[in-house]
Amino acid sequence: MHLDNYTLGTYTPGAPYWKQLLWYFIGSSLLQSHILVFSAFKVWLLRIFGAQIGKNVRIKPGVRVKFPWRLTVGDHVWIGEDVWIDNLASVIIESHVCLSQGVYLCTGNHDWSHADFKLITAPIHIQQSSWIASKGVIGPGVTVGHGAVLTLGGVTGRSLEPMTIYAGNPAQPIKQRKL
């Protein structure tokens, strides 16, 4: 690799520099706060920075969001302690989704075969009624199908089929989910 040649290429953060600075120095700190525990305030904060968020969303302390203007959250979503939404590309979380403690959603990676470590971004889409259990990791370009579950510590870089429970690293289907 030749990191001295690294550039962002055509990638942009998707917001003016002043908005990025306001988010970084004020908004992000308030969102992550363990003192300000009220979900309604955190939802309001994300909305004023451009996130689209539905009703009855619960956001716990320690949550990190890279770019709120690239975040869409449905109704009745739970976002647990220390979730990190590293959204260089869009993240869509549909209604009735639970992201448990320590979940990491990563929309960007680098091309290890490219001499200049090229940045690659792709969106994440988590469909309705899915559950990403504690310490789950979801990589760029993944769609989590309706009602799918990624169990404790599961890691996936590929899309998950609807109504299927996955475990492990890399995540493998272990059984069908019945509701």
C-alpha positions as CSV (number, residue, x, y, z in Angstrom):
1,M,0.0,0.0,0.0
2,H,1.0,3.6,-0.6
3,L,-0.9,5.6,1.9
4,D,0.9,8.8,0.9
5,N,-1.1,8.6,-2.3
6,Y,-4.5,8.1,-0.6
7,T,-7.3,10.5,-1.6
8,L,-11.0,10.4,-1.1
9,G,-11.5,10.3,-4.8
10,T,-15.1,11.4,-5.6
11,Y,-16.4,10.7,-2.1
12,T,-17.9,13.6,-0.2
13,P,-19.4,13.7,3.3
14,G,-22.7,15.0,1.9
15,A,-23.0,18.2,3.9
16,P,-21.3,21.6,4.0
17,Y,-18.2,22.0,6.1
18,W,-19.9,24.2,8.6
19,K,-22.5,21.6,9.3
20,Q,-19.9,18.9,9.6
21,L,-18.1,21.0,12.2
22,L,-21.2,21.8,14.2
23,W,-22.1,18.1,14.3
24,Y,-18.6,17.1,15.3
25,F,-18.1,19.6,18.0
26,I,-21.6,20.0,19.4
27,G,-24.2,17.5,18.1
28,S,-22.2,14.3,18.3
29,S,-21.0,15.1,21.8
30,L,-24.6,15.7,23.0
31,L,-25.8,12.5,21.3
32,Q,-23.1,10.3,22.9
33,S,-23.7,11.9,26.4
34,H,-24.3,9.6,29.3
35,I,-25.7,12.6,31.2
36,L,-28.4,13.5,28.7
37,V,-30.4,10.3,28.8
38,F,-33.7,11.4,27.2
39,S,-34.4,9.8,23.9
40,A,-36.7,12.6,22.8
41,F,-33.8,15.1,23.0
42,K,-31.5,12.8,21.0
43,V,-34.1,12.2,18.3
44,W,-34.7,16.0,18.1
45,L,-30.9,16.6,17.8
46,L,-30.5,14.0,15.0
47,R,-33.5,15.5,13.2
48,I,-32.1,19.1,13.3
49,F,-28.9,17.7,11.7
50,G,-30.9,16.1,8.9
51,A,-31.8,12.5,10.1
52,Q,-35.2,11.2,9.2
53,I,-36.6,9.6,12.3
54,G,-40.0,8.1,13.0
55,K,-42.0,8.0,16.2
56,N,-41.3,6.3,19.5
57,V,-37.6,5.8,18.8
58,R,-35.4,5.0,21.9
59,I,-31.8,6.0,21.8
60,K,-29.6,5.0,24.8
61,P,-26.4,6.7,26.0
62,G,-23.1,6.4,24.1
63,V,-24.7,6.1,20.6
64,R,-22.4,7.5,17.8
65,V,-23.6,8.6,14.4
66,K,-21.0,9.7,11.8
67,F,-23.4,11.7,9.6
68,P,-27.0,12.2,10.7
69,W,-28.0,13.5,7.3
70,R,-27.4,10.0,5.9
71,L,-29.6,8.3,8.5
72,T,-33.2,7.1,8.2
73,V,-34.9,5.4,11.1
74,G,-38.5,4.1,11.2
75,D,-41.0,3.9,14.0
76,H,-40.5,2.0,17.3
77,V,-36.8,1.4,16.9
78,W,-34.5,0.7,19.8
79,I,-30.8,1.8,19.6
80,G,-28.8,0.4,22.5
81,E,-25.9,1.7,24.4
82,D,-22.7,2.3,22.5
83,V,-24.1,1.6,19.1
84,W,-21.9,3.1,16.4
85,I,-23.5,4.0,13.1
86,D,-20.5,4.7,10.9
87,N,-22.5,5.9,7.9
88,L,-20.2,7.2,5.2
89,A,-23.1,6.0,3.0
90,S,-26.8,5.9,3.9
91,V,-28.2,3.7,6.6
92,I,-31.8,2.8,6.6
93,I,-33.3,1.2,9.7
94,E,-37.0,0.3,9.2
95,S,-39.6,0.1,11.9
96,H,-39.6,-2.3,14.9
97,V,-35.8,-2.9,14.6
98,C,-33.6,-3.5,17.7
99,L,-29.9,-2.6,17.6
100,S,-28.5,-4.0,20.9
101,Q,-25.5,-2.7,22.9
102,G,-22.3,-2.2,21.0
103,V,-23.6,-2.9,17.5
104,Y,-21.4,-1.5,14.7
105,L,-22.8,-0.6,11.3
106,C,-20.0,0.1,8.9
107,T,-20.7,1.6,5.4
108,G,-17.1,2.1,4.4
109,N,-14.0,0.0,3.8
110,H,-10.9,0.1,1.8
111,D,-9.8,-1.9,-1.3
112,W,-6.8,-3.8,0.0
113,S,-5.9,-4.8,-3.6
114,H,-5.6,-1.2,-4.7
115,A,-2.2,0.4,-4.3
116,D,-3.6,3.6,-2.9
117,F,-6.0,1.9,-0.4
118,K,-9.1,3.2,-2.3
119,L,-12.2,4.0,-0.2
120,I,-15.3,1.9,-1.0
121,T,-18.7,2.9,0.5
122,A,-22.1,1.2,0.2
123,P,-25.3,1.6,2.1
124,I,-26.8,-0.6,4.8
125,H,-30.5,-1.4,4.9
126,I,-32.1,-3.1,7.9
127,Q,-35.6,-4.2,7.2
128,Q,-38.6,-4.3,9.6
129,S,-38.7,-6.5,12.7
130,S,-35.0,-7.4,12.6
131,W,-32.7,-7.7,15.6
132,I,-29.0,-7.2,15.6
133,A,-27.8,-8.5,19.0
134,S,-25.1,-7.1,21.2
135,K,-21.7,-6.6,19.5
136,G,-23.1,-7.5,16.1
137,V,-21.2,-6.0,13.1
138,I,-22.7,-5.3,9.7
139,G,-20.5,-4.3,6.8
140,P,-21.0,-2.1,3.7
141,G,-23.7,-3.0,1.2
142,V,-25.6,-5.4,3.5
143,T,-29.4,-5.7,3.5
144,V,-30.8,-7.4,6.6
145,G,-34.0,-9.1,5.5
146,H,-37.3,-8.6,7.2
147,G,-37.3,-10.3,10.6
148,A,-33.7,-11.6,10.4
149,V,-31.6,-11.9,13.6
150,L,-27.8,-11.6,13.9
151,T,-26.9,-13.2,17.2
152,L,-24.5,-12.0,19.9
153,G,-21.1,-11.0,18.3
154,G,-22.2,-12.0,14.8
155,V,-20.3,-10.4,11.9
156,T,-21.6,-10.2,8.3
157,G,-20.4,-8.7,5.1
158,R,-23.2,-10.2,3.1
159,S,-26.9,-9.7,3.1
160,L,-29.1,-11.8,5.5
161,E,-32.2,-13.6,4.3
162,P,-35.6,-12.7,5.8
163,M,-36.8,-14.6,8.9
164,T,-33.5,-16.3,9.4
165,I,-31.3,-16.4,12.5
166,Y,-27.5,-16.0,11.9
167,A,-24.6,-16.6,14.2
168,G,-20.8,-16.5,14.0
169,N,-18.0,-14.8,12.1
170,P,-18.7,-14.9,9.3
171,A,-22.4,-15.2,10.1
172,Q,-24.0,-18.4,9.0
173,P,-27.7,-19.3,9.0
174,I,-28.6,-21.5,12.0
175,K,-32.4,-21.8,11.8
176,Q,-35.6,-20.1,10.6
177,R,-37.3,-17.6,12.8
178,K,-40.9,-18.1,13.7
179,L,-43.1,-15.4,15.1
